[in-house]
Amino acid sequence: MLTILTADYYNQQQMSDLLLLLDLYAQDPMGGAEPLSAECRQQLPQMLQQCPTAISLLAYQNGQPAGLLNAFQTVSTFAARPLINVHDLAVVPAFRGQGIATALLQHVEQIARERDCCKLTLEVLSGNQTAQQTYLRCGFAGYELDPAQGHALFWQKKLV
């Protein structure tokens, strides 16, 4: 039985499950292959509590933590409407192939529709074909404004 709930950042058990799932994702090759730092594990609950645009969904399969979706609401300046960016989507390896990622995406889409968002956005590694197939099935597509200008690229600059 699959249950999806919006995490309560003040609920210790839910935050423990969120950190467990996020750490498993961080240790996966698609998440960087390194565990969360002790500092991150300590600070993240308070950071999420203080972020009014944060949305975390927890998926439980038969009561066991099975999947996580972290997202943040922001603004589309071109549409002058809110949007939700999916920042993390992960399913525990033992629970993959059971539709949990799709269910999490459908749940965040419902939240976005309720908030009158113009779109959902996310990033995906070019080598993560499994995730890409899930995203395509859920209606996502590569981002481009003009095909002549090509697809958008996701870049970063780490600040230390």
VMD Tcl script that draws the C-alpha trace (Angstrom):
set ca {
  {0.00 0.00 0.00}
  {1.46 3.35 -1.10}
  {0.93 6.44 1.05}
  {2.19 9.90 0.14}
  {2.18 12.73 2.62}
  {3.45 16.28 2.73}
  {6.25 16.30 5.28}
  {5.80 18.22 8.49}
  {9.23 19.74 9.11}
  {8.50 19.86 12.85}
  {7.69 16.12 13.05}
  {10.83 14.31 14.22}
  {9.91 10.97 12.63}
  {9.13 12.53 9.27}
  {12.35 14.55 9.35}
  {14.27 11.40 10.24}
  {12.67 9.63 7.26}
  {13.39 12.62 4.99}
  {17.06 12.64 6.00}
  {17.31 8.87 5.58}
  {15.83 9.03 2.07}
  {17.89 12.07 1.07}
  {21.07 10.42 2.35}
  {20.34 7.25 0.35}
  {19.83 9.45 -2.72}
  {23.06 11.36 -2.06}
  {24.95 8.06 -1.88}
  {23.50 6.88 -5.21}
  {25.63 7.59 -8.31}
  {22.78 9.78 -9.61}
  {22.94 11.83 -6.41}
  {26.71 12.32 -6.31}
  {27.77 9.05 -4.63}
  {28.62 10.66 -1.30}
  {26.65 10.61 1.95}
  {25.19 13.78 3.42}
  {27.60 15.55 5.73}
  {26.90 15.62 9.44}
  {26.55 19.39 9.12}
  {23.89 19.03 6.42}
  {21.96 16.45 8.43}
  {22.02 18.78 11.44}
  {21.12 22.01 9.63}
  {18.65 20.88 6.96}
  {15.59 20.44 9.21}
  {15.84 24.02 10.46}
  {16.56 25.34 6.95}
  {13.40 23.66 5.65}
  {11.37 24.92 8.61}
  {12.45 28.46 7.75}
  {11.74 28.17 4.02}
  {8.07 28.93 3.37}
  {8.33 27.83 -0.27}
  {9.68 24.35 0.53}
  {7.57 21.29 -0.25}
  {8.66 17.79 0.72}
  {6.66 14.70 -0.11}
  {7.34 11.38 1.58}
  {6.24 8.10 0.04}
  {5.70 5.08 2.26}
  {5.22 1.59 0.88}
  {3.55 -0.60 3.50}
  {4.71 1.84 6.18}
  {8.34 1.85 5.05}
  {10.04 5.04 3.77}
  {10.28 4.43 0.02}
  {10.56 7.75 -1.81}
  {11.13 11.46 -1.48}
  {10.39 14.56 -3.50}
  {11.77 17.95 -2.45}
  {10.54 21.00 -4.33}
  {10.45 24.76 -4.00}
  {7.86 27.23 -5.21}
  {9.20 30.28 -7.00}
  {8.02 32.69 -9.71}
  {7.99 32.51 -13.49}
  {8.92 36.04 -14.50}
  {7.73 35.45 -18.08}
  {4.30 34.22 -16.95}
  {3.97 36.32 -13.76}
  {2.70 33.21 -12.00}
  {4.15 30.78 -9.51}
  {6.03 27.66 -10.56}
  {7.36 24.70 -8.62}
  {10.87 23.36 -9.17}
  {11.43 19.72 -8.24}
  {14.85 19.72 -6.64}
  {15.15 16.08 -5.50}
  {13.25 12.98 -6.55}
  {14.45 9.67 -5.25}
  {13.11 6.18 -4.69}
  {14.84 3.60 -2.49}
  {16.35 0.93 -4.79}
  {14.28 -1.87 -3.22}
  {11.08 0.01 -4.14}
  {11.96 1.06 -7.68}
  {9.74 -0.01 -10.56}
  {6.55 0.25 -8.49}
  {5.35 3.64 -9.75}
  {6.45 5.59 -6.68}
  {8.28 8.32 -8.63}
  {5.25 8.75 -10.87}
  {2.95 8.98 -7.84}
  {5.20 11.62 -6.24}
  {5.24 13.64 -9.47}
  {1.46 13.41 -9.76}
  {1.11 14.57 -6.17}
  {3.35 17.61 -6.63}
  {1.51 18.39 -9.88}
  {-1.77 18.47 -7.95}
  {-0.20 20.88 -5.45}
  {1.01 23.05 -8.35}
  {-2.45 23.11 -9.91}
  {-4.03 24.05 -6.57}
  {-1.55 26.94 -6.30}
  {-2.26 28.09 -9.88}
  {1.32 27.41 -10.95}
  {2.13 27.78 -14.63}
  {4.57 24.86 -14.70}
  {6.75 22.34 -12.94}
  {10.49 22.29 -13.61}
  {13.28 19.85 -12.78}
  {16.80 18.90 -13.77}
  {17.93 15.44 -14.82}
  {21.36 14.04 -15.63}
  {21.81 13.20 -19.29}
  {22.89 9.68 -18.35}
  {19.85 8.97 -16.19}
  {17.70 7.35 -18.86}
  {15.37 5.68 -16.35}
  {14.43 9.01 -14.77}
  {14.09 10.63 -18.18}
  {11.61 7.98 -19.28}
  {9.57 8.56 -16.12}
  {9.59 12.31 -16.69}
  {8.54 11.91 -20.33}
  {5.66 9.62 -19.30}
  {4.58 12.29 -16.80}
  {4.53 15.01 -19.47}
  {7.90 16.69 -18.95}
  {10.09 17.68 -21.89}
  {13.43 19.37 -22.46}
  {13.34 23.14 -22.09}
  {13.89 25.37 -25.07}
  {12.46 28.70 -26.17}
  {13.56 28.55 -29.80}
  {14.78 25.28 -31.34}
  {17.43 27.25 -33.23}
  {18.93 28.31 -29.87}
  {19.01 24.77 -28.44}
  {18.05 23.22 -25.11}
  {18.66 24.88 -21.78}
  {21.70 23.70 -19.84}
  {21.86 23.49 -16.06}
  {25.05 25.05 -14.68}
  {26.33 25.74 -11.21}
  {28.98 27.74 -9.41}
  {29.78 26.40 -5.96}
  {30.38 28.99 -3.28}
  {32.58 27.85 -0.41}
}
mol new
graphics top color blue
foreach p $ca { graphics top sphere $p radius 0.5 }
foreach p [lrange $ca 0 end-1] q [lrange $ca 1 end] { graphics top cylinder $p $q radius 0.2 }
display resetview
